[in-house]
Amino acid sequence: MKRKIIEIDKSKCDGCGLCADACHEGAIGVVEGKAALLRDDYCDGLGNCLPVCPTGAIGFVEREAMEYDEGAAKTNRKNTAQAGGCPGSNAHSIERTAINAPAENDAAASELQQWPVQIKLVPLIATYFNGASLLIAADCAAYARAGFHSEFMRGKVTLIGCPKLDGVDYSEKLAEIISKNNIKSLTIVRMEVPCCGGIEHAAVTALKNSGKFIPWRVVTLETNGAIKEGL
């Protein structure tokens, strides 16, 4: 259908994130340092984002677009729990220079490839997801396992969370990330404690619901950091 919908001029956008905070439907996210319309059917076309934009990067156009889906927009806003204008939630890749590039077999060097890393803050669509090997990990895992960066994070896009503390079911958001991006493999790293089963369940459920068939594995760590064998 043809309808009025927002359009973002990326050449004017400074990535402040104020528009994402003003959008009650969660239709806007900050991706690679620029505001982006995440999905047409999340945008109601009312333009609450326009007056808060300090650079005039947002306007209206009339074009073919999916019909606004109020139910989907509300679900998206709840599940993504976007941090809005917080600069800490701005999505971007991390370029490793000669100064900060990890040396081979250097467990002390950072292997983080993108920001943010929290499942609740990461956008549904980002360029760094294209062709990525995805690591979904319990946030305790990196503290328990000394070589976590070199063993698990190297060459992967890393998402972390704790379903017990966050109090959310990540499965719907993870399913959208897997279905909307070209993810080539999935690794799940969890702790042996029972409450950590929530992150494994969410990731496996998301993979099934995404309709994608990609290689995946689960690694369980003991509380002392050792990999639990025989699973």
Secondary structure, 3 states (H helix, E strand, C coil): CEEEEEEECCCCCCCCCHHHHHCCCCCEEEECCEEEECCHHHCCCCCCCHHHCCCCCEEEEEEECCCCCHHHHHHHHHHHCCCCCCHHHCCEECCCCCCCCCCCCCCCCCCCCEECCECCCCCCCCHHHCCCEEEEEECCHHHHCCCHHHHHHCCEEEEEECHHHHCCCCHHHHHHHHHHCCCCEEEEEEECCHHHHHHHHHHHHHHHHHCCCCCEEEEEECCCCCECCCC
